[in-house]
Amino acid sequence: MEFTDEQIMLRDMVRDFTRNEIEPISAEIDETGEFPMQNIKKMAELGLLGIPFPEEYGGSDMDTVSLALALEEVAKACGSTCLTIAAHISLCATPIYLFGTEAQKRKYLPALAKGEVLGSFCLTEPGSGSDAGAAKTTAVLEGDHYILNGSKMYVTNGGVAETFVVFAKTSPDKGVNGISAFIVERGTDGFAIGNKEDKLGVRASDTRAISIENCKVPKENLLGKENEGFKHALVTLDGGRIGIGAMAVGLAQGAMEKAGAYAKEREAFGKTISDFQAIRWMLADMATEIEAARHLVFHAARLRDHDKPYAKEAAMAKLFASEMAMRATKNAIQIFGGYGFCKDYPVERYWRDAKLTVIGEGTSEIQRVVISREVLKQL
């Protein structure tokens, strides 16, 4: 794959940063669940939280390929940190950039792109995961405000974000065609943030439930047109899937590198285990699938950067990369043997973090729905 000099410089800069700042604390924050705020601030200073946005809105004026390169490098060191910035950029700042009014963009984007505040995305509810049309959160226009009532869950960055993109039904009888999007600021009356979830993986990523009770949101904070929020959510998730695909590639690459290095040192039956065909074939399969996933991710990213349809390709990238990451991290544990089952070694963390990628931003099953729908349109 060919990259521009600017993209290579970004990749190398992020690689150096992750090795020096992120990787040394990745095991500790996984164990404690502590949010890596200091590293997030340092990444903001490097311009990493505004990679795909124009300079006029505080961004770095780069592209989706650049974002994917950066996310892969961060994921190689820490899935939690990668998910934090992926959600901030793809799920909060991006829909404001794509669908916001000029006033909304001027008000919210610079602080998000510069990393002065973090952002979050509130779609999933206790009774609606893949079936967003079953959402029960409502928004009723009263004068110059909407009154929101409902609840959200699995909100990434929920406890640390200042800006939230929230979806609610403005026309409940219309199902998905009655959903609208809103920008809600932290501290708004009636917008209550719950306790942090104790998760299997990406444990330092801050995940919360949010209770919304008679929450008054100014009319001017409607994001896009009324009742078109579901369309905006789908476009947002299409782009976000490229980021999750890059995260999955990074986790798999990190696990393979750790497993390969271990195999070259570990001895059994009088030689290093890297001399055994079983180990070599596992590494060969891992390397091949990682490279295939990487190509899918960057293909989708390049389509997006050239304003071409990419929903199918993003779903393919996310589906293949996430399921590949589960296989690669599982095999990395196998290569480590009993050590791989212990938290003293990082590969079990890679496996736990990879599990998020087959669930978040659309499960593998939903990706297959998207892909098959697009394929059938073309037949």
N, C-alpha and C positions, 0 to 999 in steps of 0.2 A: 504494500500500500504506500502511495506517495503522499507526503505531507509537505506543507509549506515550511519555509524556514521559521516563520513565526510560530507555527503549531509545534514544531520540534523544540523550539526554545521554551515554549510553555510547558510541554511534557517534561522536559529535563528539569526545569525549575520546580515543578510540582514533585517530581521524583526525589529531588534532593531534599525538599521540605519534608516530605513524608518520612524519609529515612531518618532525618535528624530530629523532627519534632513529633510526628504522629506515632510511628512504630514503637518508639521507646515506652510510650504510655498505654498502648492499645490493650495489652493484657490487663493492666491495672484498672482501666475504666470499664472494661468488660466485667471484671469481678465486682467492682463497687457500684457500677451504674452511673457514675458521675459524668455529667454532661461536659464535653471538652470545650468549654467556653473560651479558654485562653487560645487554644489552637484555631478555633473558629475566627476569633478576632485577628489573629496573625494572618489567616488566609484572606480575610477581608482586606487587610492592608496590602496584600499582594494582588488584589483585584480579582480574586477567584470567585467571589460571590456575585459578580456582575459580568461574567465572561460573555454571554451572548447578547448583551444589551448595548445600544448605542451610547456613545460618550455623552451625548446631550442629556441622557437620563442617568448619568453616573456610572455607566457600564464600561467594559473593556473593549467593546466593539469588535468582538470576535464571532465565532460561529458555532454551530452544533457539533461539528467535528472536534473543535477545540475543547468544548465542554466534555465530550465523551472521552477524549484523551485524558483530561484532568481527573474525571471521575474514576476511570480505570486505575490510575496511579494511586489515588487516595484509597480505593477499595483494597488494593494489594496490601496496604498497611492496616486499615481499620474500616470495617463495614459500617460501624456506627457513625463515624465522621463523614463517610461518603453519603450515607442516606440523609444525614442532616442537611448537607449543602445541596444535594439533588432535589430534595423536597422544597427547600427554600427557593431555588432557582426555577425549577420546572413547574411546580404546582402552585406557587403563590405569585412570584414576580412575573412569570411568563403570561398567565391569563390577564393580569393587569396591563401588561404591555400590549397584548394582542387585542383585548376587547375594551380596555378602559378609554374613557374620554381623555382629551388632552389635559384637562384639569386634574383628573385622577392620576394620570401618569406623572405629571409634574409634582403632585403632592406626595405620592407613595413610592414611586420607582427609585429616585435617587438614594433614599435611605436604605432601601432593600438592596440595590445594586452595589452600594458601597459597603454593605454589611454593617451599617450602623444599627439596624434592627433586623430581626429574623422574621420570616414569613411562614405561614401554614395554610393548609387546605382542608376544609371540613365538608366531606361528602358522605362518608359511611355513617350509618346509624345502627343501633342495636338490632333492628329488624330488617335492615337493608344493606347488604354488602354488594354482591354482584348485581342484585336487582335494585338499582338506584330508583326506579320508578315506585318502589314501595316505601320510599322515604316519607316520614310523617311530619317533619319540621315544616312549619308554615310561616308565611310572611304576608301580613295584611296591611295595605296602605291606609293610613289614617292621617290626613292632612299632609304635612311635609315630612312624615316619617313612615317607615315600615315597622310593624311590630312583629318580631320573630319569636316563635315558641317551638321548642323541640329539644332534641339532644343529638350529639355527634359522638363518635368513638373512633379509636385508633387514629387519633390526630397526631401526626408526626410534627415535632417541634411545638406541640401544644403548650408546654409549660414555659417555653422560652421565647415564643414569638410575640411580636407586637402588632402584626398585621395578619388578618385572617381572611381568606376567601371562603365564604360560607354559602352553601346551596340550600334553598328552601322553596316550598311550593307556594306560588302566588295564585295558581289556579288548580287546586287539588283534584278537581274532577277531570283534568286533562292528562293525568299521569305524567310521563316524562316530558310531555309537551307543555306542562304547567310549572316547570321548575325555573327559578331565577337564581342569579348569583349576586352576592353582596360583598362589599369590603367592610369588615368589622374590625374596629380597633380594640386592642386589649384595654380592659378597664371600663368598657361600656357597661352600664347598669344592666343586670340580667344575664350577662355573659360570664358564666362561672366555670372555671377550669378545675377539673378533678385531679385525683391523685395519679402519680406516674405509674404506668403499667410495669409489672415485673415480667419480662419477656424471656423466651428461649434464647434468642439471638439479638444482634444489634442492641445490646443492653444499655449502652450509653446514649443511644438515641432517645430523645424525650417523647414518649407516647402517652397521650392523655384522652380521657373522655371529657366532653364539654356539655354543660347544661345551659339551655337557652330559655329564659323565662321573661316574657314581656320586655324583650330587648329592643330598645328604640334605635333604629338605624336611619340616618338621614336619607331622604329620597335620592340625593345626589350620589349616594354610595351604592346605588344599583349598578352592577357591573354588566355592561352590555344591555341588550333590550330585555324587557320583561318577558318571561316565559321562554327565553332562549338559553337559559342556563345549562340545560343538559347538553345542548350542542357545544357550548363552550367547554363543558367538563370533558366531553369526548375528545375534542381537539387537544385540550391540555394533557389528557392522559396519553394520547398518541405520542406527543413529544416526550412525556415523562418516561415512557417505556424504553426509549432510546437510552435514557440515563440509567434505568434499572438494568438494561442489558449490559451497559458498560460496567456497572457495579459488579454484575455477575462474572463478567470476564476478568475483572481485577481480582476478585476473590479466588477464582479458579487459578489464575496465574500465580498469585501469591502462595496458594496451597501447593501447586506443582513445584515451584521453586524451593519451598521448604522441604518437600518430600524428596526431590532430586538431590539436594545437598545432603540430606540425611542418608539417603541410599548410598552415596559415595563414601560415607564414613562408617556406616554400620557394618560390622563383620559377622558372618555366619558360615559355618562349614568351611572355614579356612579362607574365605575371600569376602570382599565387600558385596552387599546384596545387590548393588547396581550391576554386578556381573551376571545375575540370574535373569533368564529370559522372562519369567513371570513379572518381575519388577520393570524390566525394560519395556515390555509390552504395555503395561499400565501407563508408564510415562509417555510412550508413543501415542497411545489413545488420548491421553489428556492433552498433549501438545497439539494433536491434530484437531480435536474438537474445540479447543480454545481458539485456535487460529480461525476455524470456520465461523465460530460465534463472533469473533472480532470483525471479520469481514461483513457479516450480516449487520452488525451494529453500525459500522462506518458507512455501509451502503445506505441504510435508512437515514443516517445523519446527513449524508451528502444530498440525498433526494430532498430532504427538508430544507437544506441550505440553498438549493436551487429552485425552491418553490414548486416542487413537483409532488404529486400525491405520494404519501408514504405511510398511510395507516396500516396497510397490509404488511409492509416491510418492517415497520416498527414492531408490530405484533409478532412477526416471525423472529426478529432479533431477540425480543424479550423472552419468547417461548423457548427458543433453542438455547440461548445463553443461560437462562436460569436453570433449566433442567440439566444442561451440561455441567453447570457449577455444582449441582448436587452430586453428580457422578464423579466429578474431578475431586471434590473435597472428601467424598467417601473413600475414594481410592488413595488419597493422600493419607488418610487415617490408617488404611490397610497397610500401606508401606511402612508407616511408623510402628505398626503392630500395637502391642500393649501401651507403649509410650503415647501413641496417638490418641488413646482413650483418656489420657490424663491432661489436666489443665496446665501442667508444666510446659506443654508444647502447644504451639498455636493452631495446629490443623483442626482440632475439634472446634475451635472458635470459628474458623472459616466455614466449617460445615453448618454450624448453628446460624451464622450470619447469612449463608447462602439460602437457607430455607425461606427467608423473607422474600427473596426475589421470585419465587414461584407463587407467591400469594399477593404481595403488594402491587398496586396499580393494575389490577386485573389478574386473576388467577390464570394458571395454564389453561384451564378449561375455557375461560372467557377469551383468551388469545386464540384458541382453536375456533371459537365461534366467529371472531372477527376475520380470521384468515379464510375460513371456509366461505363466509359470506362474500368476501372480495373475490375469491377464486370463482365462485359460481356466477358472479356478475360478468366475468370475462369469458365464460364458456358459451 
